């Protein structure tokens, strides 16, 4: 019976033995439940921690690196920028609206836990093909959940990604990133200190929704039904969000921090109260007594294990000096935020004790570090090659390159039009561009610094399926080039590594290679990794998803004097390709889909990070000096998608005569960007490219009502525009 219990909770026999060894006795049921959630893959990173330590995380501007609720970097003028990315993949497959909504709520709490006011969200969404009714249901629910929560709580969603691919059928990916600002003196960490200080639980009452929650859901794949009706028993584990409670909680917490009334603070996310109490105690090197009976509840008859493992939303744990308690309670009452003393900081014995009343019986007694820092760390076996072998033969040339170009075009505005992207009126460049751009204002005074913060979120599963290491490096490189297109230099990166079952050696090989590729690119580009998330067990019907590392990169525009040129063509201007020319089709969307080459078509094009840095620096300089009329990087979909999007967004045609066949048209080689240049600026742009040894070629000119690529494409602009605009709405309008 005992063996069945720990296995049902997701613990292995060896882990159960380790727990008994740590305690010197068999654990009781409450203790076993606490270890189960804290030692889950989602909370402990037990399969990935030994690999993640290879990522570079230090830098002159890094104030807080990995290990806290969010990374924080110094952006000058006494301002810190807090940034974080998280996944809510498994909950969103079961209950798309609440799964995505509470993902947004959780990432917001990660940010204001650091003392920062959230100012922007980004979402990276991946679902299966939209000809499947379940995939349409998931996408619609996820988008509604993010918009419903973000719009209601008052934080703009300024960009993201949407990918539809068979690898995500049954296991969608919902990755949400958040950026916040704080005066550096308000920075606070999630740790307890000061014997005798009290732990105050703020926010919503605790319910049965979310028991185990993401800590359990994210530690197992979906069964034969692929997350369908057979997983209905998992639905009670999905949290239920309340954005209006979150808004009150944000304001109350920031007011507490401004008043200096909080010693440490931690949000209640994965593993709920167990996580918040054990992590704050462990980080602070102290112990804590928790009165489970003092926890406000919204359902009668809840057992202690339910209270301690519930992931009910909109809750925070604040460590407060006793002499400040009355003021804390009064301030919370002013914001109509529930506050209750549920714990006391104890001595350096480091014990986390759960009691039924502070003077009542001890229900659980464990070392806090054993739940947090001393969780298992597995060096799982690696198997398989890091890169997929090249296809035996290249895909045949297209029979109709124009039709293939149209098939690559998708306007994601159906998604981002449901998000309010202009809250706070800081958004200079919103969704749909290469990167979002926000005015940088002081979080306390509101003073405009004259500078800007840029944000981009990127990923590409096809590249990483072919070669996880180079593919991940290419994703990082693409993100940095996206920032350059709005004139920004990179400051910091956070990542979300979405992979399959870590018990499969080939998945662990992919994870290891993804980390090495990211580390290589970040070191070469001077980019510290200040935080992140690992989401494993992304599998359905026994099939792992393609490795999907997603990165969010924060950048700085040192002088924000005008809007960046944007993804546009201007009539009469010259279209120029900057960067190395390539005809390699490995890993491209065209080779994977339109030509039937499959995702494993390879090898990937070469990536030279030194050259990439030169291209990015050149583009930043050209944008800053106002020498461009339009700009768009080349990545997913190749030059074909880049030109098609420029034409569709502008309603302006182009005639290009220097494209080297379908390889250059559809290949996705890195370090390339298309710029639109006024005739009088052309010589200067080409001169600057030559000075820094960046290849450049005049492709042609913009204008007219047709897109013509000599020998390959001849399309009416109206047809290009309608293909781009109507693809997603038509797919979603199919009968359910």
C-alpha positions as CSV (number, residue, x, y, z in Angstrom):
1,X,0.0,0.0,0.0
2,X,2.8,2.4,0.9
3,X,4.6,1.6,-2.4
4,X,1.4,2.2,-4.3
5,X,1.0,5.6,-2.6
6,X,4.5,7.0,-3.4
7,X,4.3,5.7,-7.0
8,X,0.8,7.3,-7.4
9,X,2.3,10.6,-6.3
10,X,5.0,10.3,-9.0
11,X,7.9,9.3,-6.7
12,X,10.2,6.4,-7.7
13,X,11.1,3.6,-5.3
14,X,14.7,5.0,-5.0
15,X,13.3,8.5,-4.3
16,X,11.0,7.0,-1.6
17,X,14.1,5.3,0.0
18,X,16.0,8.6,-0.2
19,X,13.2,10.4,1.7
20,X,13.2,7.7,4.4
21,X,17.0,8.1,4.7
22,X,16.8,11.9,5.0
23,X,14.1,11.7,7.7
24,X,15.5,8.7,9.5
25,X,12.0,7.2,9.4
26,X,9.2,6.5,7.0
27,X,7.5,9.7,5.9
28,X,3.8,10.2,6.8
29,X,1.3,10.9,4.1
30,X,1.6,14.7,4.4
31,X,5.4,14.6,4.2
32,X,5.2,12.3,1.2
33,X,2.8,14.6,-0.6
34,X,5.2,17.5,0.1
35,X,8.2,15.7,-1.3
36,X,6.2,14.5,-4.3
37,X,5.4,18.0,-5.5
38,X,8.8,19.5,-4.6
39,X,10.7,16.6,-6.2
40,X,8.6,16.7,-9.3
41,X,10.3,17.5,-12.6
42,X,8.6,20.9,-12.8
43,X,9.8,22.1,-9.4
44,X,13.1,20.3,-8.9
45,X,14.6,20.4,-12.4
46,X,16.1,17.0,-11.4
47,X,16.8,16.0,-15.0
48,X,18.1,19.3,-16.3
49,X,20.1,21.0,-13.4
50,X,23.4,19.4,-14.2
51,X,23.1,20.7,-17.8
52,X,21.8,24.2,-17.1
53,X,24.9,25.1,-15.1
54,X,26.8,25.3,-18.4
55,X,24.9,28.4,-19.4
56,X,26.6,31.8,-18.9
57,X,24.7,33.8,-16.3
58,X,27.0,36.6,-15.2
59,X,27.5,40.1,-16.6
60,X,28.2,43.7,-15.5
61,X,24.5,44.6,-15.7
62,X,23.1,41.4,-14.0
63,X,21.7,42.2,-10.6
64,X,19.9,38.8,-10.1
65,X,20.6,35.7,-12.0
66,X,19.1,32.2,-12.1
67,X,17.6,30.7,-9.0
68,X,15.3,33.5,-7.9
69,X,11.7,34.2,-9.1
70,X,13.0,36.4,-12.0
71,X,16.2,37.7,-13.4
72,X,17.0,41.3,-12.9
73,X,19.4,43.5,-15.0
74,X,20.5,47.1,-14.4
75,X,19.2,49.3,-17.2
76,X,20.5,52.6,-15.9
77,X,19.0,55.6,-14.2
78,X,18.5,53.6,-11.0
79,X,16.1,51.2,-12.8
80,X,16.1,47.4,-12.8
81,X,14.4,45.3,-15.4
82,X,13.0,42.0,-14.2
83,X,12.3,39.3,-16.8
84,X,11.0,35.8,-16.7
85,X,9.5,33.1,-18.9
86,X,7.4,30.2,-17.9
87,X,5.4,27.3,-19.4
88,X,1.9,26.2,-18.8
89,X,1.8,23.5,-21.4
90,X,0.1,20.6,-19.7
91,X,-2.7,22.6,-18.0
92,X,-3.5,24.4,-21.2
93,X,-4.0,21.0,-23.0
94,X,-6.6,20.1,-20.5
95,X,-8.3,23.4,-19.8
96,X,-7.0,25.9,-22.4
97,X,-8.6,29.0,-21.0
98,X,-7.7,28.5,-17.4
99,X,-4.4,26.9,-18.2
100,X,-3.2,29.9,-20.2
101,X,-4.8,32.5,-17.9
102,X,-3.1,31.1,-14.8
103,X,0.1,30.9,-16.8
104,X,-0.1,34.6,-17.3
105,X,-1.0,35.2,-13.7
106,X,1.9,33.1,-12.5
107,X,4.5,34.9,-14.6
108,X,3.1,38.3,-13.4
109,X,3.6,37.2,-9.8
110,X,7.2,36.1,-10.5
111,X,7.9,39.7,-11.6
112,X,6.2,41.7,-8.8
113,X,7.7,39.3,-6.3
114,X,11.0,40.9,-7.1
115,X,9.6,44.4,-6.4
116,X,8.9,45.2,-10.1
117,X,5.8,46.5,-11.7
118,X,4.9,44.3,-14.7
119,X,4.8,46.4,-17.9
120,X,4.6,43.8,-20.7
121,X,3.7,40.2,-21.6
122,X,4.7,38.1,-24.6
123,X,3.4,34.7,-25.5
124,X,4.8,31.9,-27.6
125,X,2.0,29.5,-28.6
126,X,2.3,26.2,-30.4
127,X,-0.6,23.9,-31.4
128,X,-1.2,21.2,-33.8
129,X,-2.7,21.8,-37.3
130,X,-5.9,23.8,-37.3
131,X,-7.8,21.3,-39.5
132,X,-8.2,19.4,-36.3
133,X,-11.2,20.6,-34.1
134,X,-9.4,20.0,-30.9
135,X,-6.4,22.0,-31.9
136,X,-8.7,24.9,-32.9
137,X,-10.4,24.6,-29.5
138,X,-7.1,24.7,-27.7
139,X,-5.8,27.8,-29.7
140,X,-9.1,29.7,-29.2
141,X,-9.1,28.9,-25.5
142,X,-5.5,29.8,-24.9
143,X,-5.7,33.1,-26.7
144,X,-8.9,34.0,-24.8
145,X,-7.2,33.0,-21.5
146,X,-4.2,35.2,-22.0
147,X,-6.2,38.1,-23.3
148,X,-8.8,37.8,-20.6
149,X,-6.2,37.7,-17.8
150,X,-3.7,40.2,-19.2
151,X,-6.3,42.8,-20.4
152,X,-8.2,42.5,-17.0
153,X,-5.1,42.9,-14.8
154,X,-3.9,45.7,-16.9
155,X,-0.6,44.5,-18.5
156,X,-0.2,44.8,-22.3
157,X,0.7,41.8,-24.4
158,X,3.2,43.3,-26.9
159,X,4.2,40.3,-29.0
160,X,4.9,36.6,-29.3
161,X,4.7,33.7,-31.7
162,X,2.2,31.3,-33.2
163,X,3.2,28.0,-34.7
164,X,0.9,25.2,-35.9
165,X,2.7,21.9,-36.5
166,X,1.8,18.2,-36.2
167,X,4.4,17.7,-33.5
168,X,2.2,19.7,-31.0
169,X,-1.0,17.8,-31.7
170,X,-2.2,16.6,-28.2
171,X,0.6,18.6,-26.5
172,X,0.4,22.3,-27.1
173,X,3.1,24.7,-25.8
174,X,2.0,27.8,-24.0
175,X,5.1,29.8,-23.0
176,X,4.5,33.3,-21.4
177,X,7.2,35.9,-20.7
178,X,6.9,39.0,-18.6
179,X,9.0,42.2,-18.2
180,X,8.8,44.5,-15.2
181,X,10.5,47.6,-13.9
182,X,11.6,48.5,-10.4
183,X,13.7,51.1,-8.7
184,X,16.8,49.2,-7.8
185,X,16.4,50.0,-4.1
186,X,13.1,48.2,-4.1
187,X,14.6,44.9,-5.1
188,X,13.7,42.1,-2.8
189,X,14.5,38.4,-2.8
190,X,12.4,35.3,-2.0
191,X,14.1,34.3,1.2
192,X,13.2,34.3,4.9
193,X,15.4,35.7,7.6
194,X,15.1,37.0,11.2
195,X,14.2,34.5,13.8
196,X,10.7,35.4,15.1
197,X,9.6,37.1,11.9
198,X,6.2,36.0,10.7
199,X,5.1,34.6,7.4
200,X,1.9,36.3,6.1
201,X,-0.2,34.6,3.4
202,X,-1.6,37.3,1.1
203,X,-4.4,37.1,-1.5
204,X,-6.9,34.4,-2.3
205,X,-8.2,31.7,-0.1
206,X,-6.9,28.2,-0.7
207,X,-9.1,25.8,-2.5
208,X,-9.0,22.3,-4.1
209,X,-8.5,23.7,-7.6
210,X,-4.9,23.2,-8.5
211,X,-4.0,20.5,-6.0
212,X,-0.7,19.2,-7.3
213,X,-1.4,21.4,-10.2
214,X,1.4,22.1,-12.7
215,X,3.9,20.4,-10.4
216,X,2.2,17.0,-11.2
217,X,0.7,17.7,-14.6
218,X,4.0,18.8,-16.0
219,X,5.8,15.7,-14.8
220,X,4.0,13.2,-17.0
221,X,3.0,13.0,-20.7
222,X,-0.5,12.5,-22.1
223,X,-1.9,9.0,-22.7
224,X,-3.4,7.4,-25.8
225,X,-6.1,10.0,-26.1
226,X,-3.5,12.8,-26.4
227,X,-5.0,14.9,-23.7
228,X,-8.6,14.4,-24.7
229,X,-11.6,13.3,-22.7
230,X,-9.7,10.5,-21.1
231,X,-7.8,13.1,-19.1
232,X,-10.9,14.6,-17.6
233,X,-9.7,13.3,-14.2
234,X,-6.8,15.8,-14.4
235,X,-9.0,18.8,-14.8
236,X,-9.4,19.5,-11.1
237,X,-5.6,20.0,-11.0
238,X,-5.8,23.0,-13.3
239,X,-5.8,26.2,-11.4
240,X,-8.6,28.8,-11.7
241,X,-7.5,32.4,-12.1
242,X,-9.0,35.8,-10.9
243,X,-7.2,38.7,-12.6
244,X,-9.0,41.3,-10.5
245,X,-7.7,39.7,-7.3
246,X,-4.2,39.7,-9.0
247,X,-4.5,43.4,-9.7
248,X,-5.2,44.2,-6.0
249,X,-2.4,41.8,-5.0
250,X,0.1,43.7,-7.3
251,X,-0.8,47.0,-5.8
252,X,-0.7,45.8,-2.2
253,X,2.6,44.0,-2.6
254,X,4.3,47.0,-4.3
255,X,2.9,49.3,-1.6
256,X,4.3,47.0,1.1
257,X,7.7,47.0,-0.6
258,X,7.7,50.8,-1.0
259,X,7.0,51.1,2.7
260,X,9.8,48.8,3.6
261,X,7.5,46.4,5.4
262,X,8.6,43.2,3.8
263,X,11.8,41.3,4.6
264,X,11.3,38.7,1.9
265,X,8.5,37.7,-0.4
266,X,7.7,34.7,-2.6
267,X,4.8,33.9,-4.9
268,X,2.8,30.7,-4.5
269,X,3.2,28.9,-7.9
270,X,4.1,25.3,-8.5
271,X,3.7,23.2,-5.3
272,X,1.9,26.0,-3.6
273,X,2.5,26.7,0.1
274,X,5.0,23.8,0.3
275,X,7.2,25.5,-2.2
276,X,6.9,29.0,-0.9
277,X,7.7,28.0,2.7
278,X,10.5,25.6,2.0
279,X,12.2,27.8,-0.6
280,X,12.2,31.0,1.5
281,X,13.5,29.1,4.5
282,X,16.1,27.2,2.5
283,X,17.4,30.3,0.7
284,X,17.6,32.1,4.0
285,X,19.3,29.3,5.9
286,X,16.5,29.2,8.5
287,X,13.6,27.0,9.6
288,X,9.9,27.8,9.6
289,X,6.8,26.6,11.5
290,X,3.6,26.7,9.5
291,X,0.2,26.6,11.0
292,X,-1.9,24.8,8.5
293,X,-5.1,25.6,10.4
294,X,-4.5,29.4,9.9
295,X,-4.5,29.1,6.1
296,X,-7.8,30.7,4.8
297,X,-9.8,28.2,2.9
298,X,-12.7,28.5,0.5
299,X,-13.8,24.9,0.8
300,X,-14.7,22.9,3.9
301,X,-13.1,19.7,5.0
302,X,-9.7,20.3,3.3
303,X,-7.0,17.9,4.5
304,X,-3.6,19.3,5.4
305,X,-2.0,17.7,2.3
306,X,-4.5,19.5,0.2
307,X,-3.8,22.9,1.8
308,X,0.0,22.4,1.5
309,X,0.0,21.3,-2.2
310,X,-2.9,23.3,-3.6
311,X,-1.8,25.7,-6.3
312,X,-4.7,28.1,-6.0
313,X,-3.8,31.3,-7.7
314,X,-3.3,34.9,-6.6
315,X,-1.4,34.1,-3.4
316,X,1.9,35.5,-2.0
317,X,3.9,34.7,1.1
318,X,5.6,37.7,2.8
319,X,8.1,37.6,5.6
320,X,7.4,40.4,8.0
321,X,8.9,41.7,11.3
322,X,6.4,41.4,14.2
323,X,6.5,45.1,14.9
324,X,5.4,45.8,11.3
325,X,2.5,43.3,11.3
326,X,-0.3,45.7,12.2
327,X,0.8,48.1,9.4
328,X,1.0,45.3,6.9
329,X,-2.5,44.1,7.8
330,X,-3.9,47.6,7.6
331,X,-2.3,48.2,4.2
332,X,-3.7,44.9,2.9
333,X,-7.2,45.8,4.2
334,X,-6.9,49.1,2.3
335,X,-6.4,47.1,-0.9
336,X,-9.1,44.5,0.0
337,X,-6.4,41.8,0.0
338,X,-6.8,39.0,2.5
339,X,-3.8,38.6,4.9
340,X,-3.3,35.9,7.5
341,X,-0.3,35.0,9.6
342,X,0.5,31.3,8.8
343,X,4.1,30.9,9.8
344,X,7.0,31.9,12.0
345,X,10.7,32.0,11.1
346,X,12.6,29.7,13.5
347,X,16.3,29.0,14.1
348,X,19.2,27.7,12.0
349,X,18.1,24.1,12.4
350,X,16.5,24.5,9.0
351,X,13.4,22.5,9.9
352,X,10.1,23.1,8.1
353,X,7.4,22.0,10.5
354,X,3.7,21.9,9.6
355,X,1.5,22.2,12.7
356,X,-2.2,22.1,13.4
357,X,-2.2,25.3,15.4
358,X,1.1,26.9,16.5
359,X,0.7,25.1,19.9
360,X,-0.9,22.0,18.3
361,X,0.4,18.7,17.1
362,X,3.3,18.5,14.5
363,X,1.9,17.1,11.3
364,X,5.1,17.2,9.3
365,X,8.8,17.8,10.2
366,X,11.4,17.9,7.4
367,X,14.6,19.8,6.5
368,X,13.6,22.7,4.3
369,X,16.7,22.2,2.1
370,X,15.7,18.6,1.5
371,X,12.6,19.8,-0.4
372,X,14.5,22.5,-2.3
373,X,18.3,22.4,-2.7
374,X,18.7,18.7,-1.9
375,X,16.1,17.4,-4.4
376,X,17.4,14.6,-6.7
377,X,19.7,15.5,-9.5
378,X,19.9,13.0,-12.3
379,X,22.6,12.5,-14.8
380,X,20.3,10.6,-17.2
381,X,21.8,8.7,-20.1
382,X,22.2,10.4,-23.5
383,X,21.7,8.5,-26.7
384,X,21.5,9.3,-30.4
385,X,23.3,11.7,-32.6
386,X,23.1,15.4,-31.8
387,X,22.2,16.2,-35.4
388,X,20.1,14.4,-37.9
389,X,21.9,13.1,-40.8
390,X,21.5,14.8,-44.1
391,X,18.6,13.7,-46.3
392,X,19.7,11.2,-49.0
393,X,18.6,13.7,-51.7
394,X,17.6,17.3,-51.8
395,X,13.9,18.0,-52.3
396,X,13.1,18.7,-56.0
397,X,12.7,22.3,-57.2
398,X,9.2,23.7,-56.8
399,X,6.7,23.3,-59.6
400,X,5.1,26.6,-58.6
401,X,7.3,28.8,-56.4
402,X,4.6,31.5,-56.3
403,X,2.1,29.1,-54.8
404,X,4.7,27.8,-52.3
405,X,5.4,31.4,-51.3
406,X,1.7,32.1,-50.6
407,X,1.5,28.9,-48.5
408,X,4.2,30.3,-46.2
409,X,2.3,33.5,-45.3
410,X,0.3,33.8,-42.1
411,X,-0.9,37.0,-40.5
412,X,-1.1,36.4,-36.7
413,X,-3.1,39.5,-36.1
414,X,-6.2,37.4,-35.2
415,X,-4.3,36.5,-32.1
416,X,-2.7,39.8,-31.1
417,X,-5.8,41.9,-31.8
418,X,-7.4,40.2,-28.8
419,X,-4.7,41.6,-26.6
420,X,-4.4,45.2,-25.4
421,X,-0.9,46.1,-26.5
422,X,-1.1,49.8,-25.6
423,X,-1.7,49.8,-21.9
424,X,0.5,52.4,-20.1
425,X,1.0,54.1,-23.5
426,X,4.6,53.0,-23.6
427,X,4.4,50.8,-26.7
428,X,6.3,52.3,-29.6
429,X,6.4,49.1,-31.7
430,X,3.7,46.5,-30.9
431,X,2.8,43.0,-32.1
432,X,3.6,42.1,-35.7
433,X,7.1,43.6,-36.0
434,X,10.5,41.9,-35.6
435,X,10.5,43.0,-31.9
436,X,8.4,45.0,-29.5
437,X,9.7,48.4,-28.4
438,X,8.7,50.2,-25.3
439,X,9.6,53.6,-23.9
440,X,11.7,53.3,-20.8
441,X,10.2,55.4,-18.0
442,X,11.2,55.5,-14.4
443,X,8.9,53.1,-12.5
444,X,8.4,55.6,-9.6
445,X,8.4,59.0,-11.1
446,X,7.2,58.2,-14.6
447,X,10.0,60.3,-16.1
448,X,10.8,59.4,-19.7
449,X,14.5,58.4,-19.8
450,X,14.7,59.0,-23.6
451,X,15.7,55.4,-24.1
452,X,13.8,52.2,-25.0
453,X,13.5,48.6,-24.1
454,X,13.0,46.0,-26.8
455,X,11.7,42.5,-26.3
456,X,11.5,39.5,-28.7
457,X,10.4,35.9,-28.3
458,X,11.7,33.3,-30.7
459,X,11.9,29.5,-31.3
460,X,12.2,27.1,-34.2
461,X,11.5,23.4,-33.6
462,X,12.4,22.4,-37.2
463,X,16.0,23.7,-36.8
464,X,16.3,21.9,-33.5
465,X,14.9,18.6,-34.8
466,X,17.6,18.6,-37.4
467,X,20.4,19.7,-35.1
468,X,19.5,20.7,-31.5
469,X,22.9,22.4,-30.9
470,X,23.1,24.6,-34.0
471,X,19.4,25.0,-34.1
472,X,19.3,26.5,-30.7
473,X,22.3,28.8,-31.5
474,X,20.4,29.9,-34.6
475,X,17.3,30.7,-32.4
476,X,19.4,32.9,-30.1
477,X,21.0,34.6,-33.2
478,X,17.6,35.3,-34.7
479,X,16.4,36.9,-31.5
480,X,19.4,39.2,-31.4
481,X,18.9,40.2,-35.0
482,X,15.2,40.9,-34.3
483,X,16.3,43.3,-31.7
484,X,18.7,45.0,-34.1
485,X,15.8,45.6,-36.5
486,X,14.3,48.0,-34.0
487,X,17.7,49.5,-33.1
488,X,18.3,47.6,-29.9
489,X,21.4,46.0,-28.4
490,X,20.9,42.8,-26.4
491,X,21.0,42.9,-22.6
492,X,19.8,39.5,-21.2
493,X,18.1,36.3,-22.2
494,X,15.6,34.0,-20.5
495,X,14.7,30.6,-22.0
496,X,12.1,28.0,-21.9
497,X,13.3,24.5,-22.9
498,X,10.3,22.4,-24.1
499,X,11.2,18.8,-24.7
500,X,9.8,15.3,-24.4
501,X,10.2,12.5,-21.9
502,X,13.6,12.8,-20.1
503,X,13.5,9.1,-19.4
504,X,14.1,8.7,-23.2
505,X,17.9,8.9,-23.7
506,X,17.4,10.6,-27.1
507,X,15.4,13.4,-25.4
508,X,18.2,14.0,-22.9
509,X,20.7,14.2,-25.8
510,X,18.5,16.9,-27.3
511,X,18.4,18.8,-24.0
512,X,22.1,18.6,-23.6
513,X,22.7,19.8,-27.1
514,X,20.2,22.6,-26.8
515,X,22.0,23.9,-23.7
516,X,25.4,23.7,-25.4
517,X,24.1,25.6,-28.5
518,X,22.5,28.3,-26.3
519,X,25.7,28.6,-24.2
520,X,27.9,28.9,-27.3
521,X,25.7,31.6,-28.9
522,X,25.2,33.6,-25.7
523,X,29.0,33.7,-24.9
524,X,29.8,34.8,-28.5
525,X,27.1,37.5,-28.4
526,X,27.8,38.6,-24.9
527,X,24.4,37.7,-23.6
528,X,23.9,36.4,-20.0
529,X,21.1,33.9,-19.3
530,X,19.4,35.3,-16.2
531,X,16.7,32.8,-15.8
532,X,14.4,30.3,-17.4
533,X,12.3,27.2,-17.3
534,X,12.5,23.6,-18.4
535,X,9.3,21.9,-19.5
536,X,9.7,18.1,-19.9
537,X,7.4,15.2,-20.5
538,X,5.9,17.0,-23.5
539,X,4.7,13.8,-25.2
540,X,1.4,12.5,-26.4
541,X,0.5,8.9,-27.4
542,X,4.1,8.0,-26.5
543,X,5.6,10.4,-29.1
544,X,7.9,13.2,-27.9
545,X,7.5,16.7,-29.4
546,X,10.4,18.1,-31.4
547,X,12.8,19.9,-29.1
548,X,11.6,23.4,-28.8
549,X,13.8,25.9,-27.0
550,X,12.1,29.3,-26.8
551,X,14.1,32.4,-25.9
552,X,13.0,35.8,-24.8
553,X,15.7,38.5,-25.2
554,X,15.7,42.0,-23.7
555,X,17.4,44.8,-25.5
556,X,18.2,48.5,-25.1
557,X,17.8,51.4,-27.5
558,X,20.2,54.0,-26.1
559,X,18.5,56.9,-27.8
560,X,14.8,56.5,-28.7
561,X,14.2,59.5,-30.9
562,X,11.8,58.0,-33.4
563,X,9.9,54.8,-34.3
564,X,12.0,52.2,-36.0
565,X,11.3,51.8,-39.7
566,X,9.2,48.6,-39.3
567,X,8.2,45.8,-41.6
568,X,7.2,47.9,-44.6
569,X,8.1,48.6,-48.2
570,X,8.0,52.2,-49.5
571,X,7.3,52.7,-53.3
572,X,10.3,53.7,-55.3
573,X,12.8,52.5,-52.7
574,X,15.6,50.0,-53.3
575,X,15.4,46.5,-51.7
576,X,18.8,45.3,-50.4
577,X,19.9,42.0,-48.9
578,X,22.5,42.4,-46.1
579,X,24.4,39.4,-44.9
580,X,25.8,36.2,-46.4
581,X,24.1,34.6,-49.3
582,X,23.0,30.9,-49.0
583,X,21.0,28.4,-50.9
584,X,20.9,25.7,-48.1
585,X,17.4,24.4,-47.5
586,X,18.1,22.2,-44.5
587,X,15.6,22.7,-41.7
588,X,13.5,25.1,-43.7
589,X,9.7,25.3,-43.6
590,X,9.5,24.9,-47.4
591,X,11.6,21.7,-47.3
592,X,9.6,20.4,-44.4
593,X,6.1,21.1,-45.7
594,X,5.6,22.4,-49.2
595,X,8.2,20.2,-50.8
596,X,7.4,17.2,-48.6
597,X,11.0,16.9,-47.4
598,X,10.0,16.3,-43.7
599,X,11.2,17.9,-40.6
600,X,14.4,16.0,-40.6
601,X,15.7,17.5,-43.9
602,X,19.3,18.7,-43.2
603,X,22.0,19.7,-42.6
604,X,21.3,23.2,-41.3
605,X,23.0,26.2,-42.9
606,X,26.3,27.4,-41.4
607,X,26.2,29.9,-38.5
608,X,29.2,32.1,-38.0
609,X,28.5,34.0,-34.7
610,X,31.3,36.6,-35.3
611,X,29.8,37.5,-38.7
612,X,26.3,37.5,-37.1
613,X,27.5,40.1,-34.6
614,X,28.8,42.3,-37.4
615,X,25.4,42.1,-39.3
616,X,23.5,42.9,-36.1
617,X,25.7,45.9,-35.3
618,X,25.4,47.2,-38.8
619,X,21.6,47.0,-38.8
620,X,21.4,48.7,-35.3
621,X,23.5,51.5,-36.7
622,X,21.4,52.0,-39.8
623,X,18.2,52.0,-37.8
624,X,19.6,54.5,-35.2
625,X,20.8,56.8,-38.0
626,X,17.5,56.8,-39.8
627,X,18.9,55.4,-43.0
628,X,16.2,52.8,-43.6
629,X,12.6,53.0,-44.8
630,X,11.8,49.4,-43.9
631,X,13.6,46.4,-42.4
632,X,12.7,42.7,-41.8
633,X,15.0,39.8,-40.8
634,X,15.1,36.5,-42.7
635,X,14.3,33.4,-40.7
636,X,11.2,31.1,-40.7
637,X,10.1,30.8,-44.3
638,X,13.3,32.3,-45.7
639,X,13.5,35.2,-48.1
640,X,10.2,34.2,-49.6
641,X,8.3,34.8,-46.3
642,X,10.2,38.0,-45.6
643,X,9.4,39.6,-49.0
644,X,5.9,38.3,-48.9
645,X,5.2,39.8,-45.5
646,X,6.8,43.1,-46.5
647,X,4.5,43.2,-49.6
648,X,1.4,42.1,-47.7
649,X,1.8,44.5,-44.8
650,X,2.5,47.5,-47.1
651,X,0.3,46.8,-50.1
652,X,3.3,47.6,-52.2
653,X,4.8,45.4,-54.9
654,X,8.4,44.8,-55.8
655,X,10.5,43.5,-58.6
656,X,13.6,41.5,-57.6
657,X,16.1,40.2,-60.1
658,X,19.1,39.0,-58.1
659,X,17.7,35.9,-56.2
660,X,19.8,32.8,-56.8
661,X,17.0,30.2,-57.4
662,X,14.6,28.5,-55.1
663,X,17.4,27.7,-52.6
664,X,18.0,31.3,-51.8
665,X,14.3,32.1,-51.9
666,X,13.2,29.4,-49.4
667,X,16.4,28.7,-47.4
668,X,16.6,29.9,-43.8
669,X,20.3,30.6,-43.5
670,X,21.1,33.0,-40.5
671,X,22.5,36.5,-40.4
672,X,20.4,37.9,-43.2
673,X,18.1,40.9,-43.3
674,X,16.2,42.7,-46.0
675,X,16.2,46.5,-45.9
676,X,14.3,49.1,-47.9
677,X,16.5,52.1,-48.7
678,X,15.7,55.5,-50.3
679,X,17.6,56.1,-53.5
680,X,19.6,59.0,-52.0
681,X,20.7,56.8,-49.0
682,X,21.7,53.7,-51.0
683,X,25.3,54.6,-51.5
684,X,25.8,55.3,-47.8
685,X,24.1,52.0,-46.7
686,X,26.3,50.0,-49.1
687,X,29.4,51.9,-48.0
688,X,28.8,51.2,-44.3
689,X,28.2,47.5,-45.1
690,X,31.5,47.3,-47.0
691,X,33.4,49.0,-44.2
692,X,32.4,46.3,-41.7
693,X,32.7,43.5,-44.2
694,X,29.0,42.6,-44.4
695,X,28.0,41.3,-47.8
696,X,25.3,43.3,-49.5
697,X,23.4,43.0,-52.8
698,X,20.7,45.1,-54.4
699,X,17.8,42.7,-55.0
700,X,15.6,45.2,-56.8
701,X,13.0,47.9,-56.2
702,X,9.7,48.4,-54.5
703,X,6.6,49.6,-56.2
704,X,3.7,48.6,-58.4
705,X,1.0,46.1,-57.9
706,X,2.9,42.9,-58.5
707,X,5.5,40.9,-56.7
708,X,8.0,39.7,-59.3
709,X,11.1,37.6,-58.6
710,X,12.6,37.0,-61.9
711,X,12.3,33.4,-63.0
712,X,10.5,32.3,-59.9
713,X,7.5,34.3,-58.8
714,X,4.9,36.6,-60.4
715,X,2.0,37.4,-58.2
716,X,-0.6,40.2,-57.8
717,X,-0.1,42.2,-54.6
718,X,-3.8,41.7,-53.8
719,X,-3.3,37.9,-53.9
720,X,-0.3,38.1,-51.6
721,X,-2.2,40.3,-49.2
722,X,-5.3,38.1,-49.1
723,X,-3.2,34.9,-48.7
724,X,-1.4,36.5,-45.7
725,X,-4.5,38.0,-44.1
726,X,-7.0,35.2,-44.6
727,X,-5.0,32.1,-43.8
728,X,-5.6,32.0,-40.1
729,X,-9.2,33.3,-40.0
730,X,-10.1,30.7,-42.7
731,X,-8.5,27.9,-40.7
732,X,-10.3,28.9,-37.5
733,X,-13.7,29.3,-39.3
734,X,-13.8,25.6,-40.3
735,X,-16.9,23.8,-38.9
736,X,-16.1,22.2,-35.6
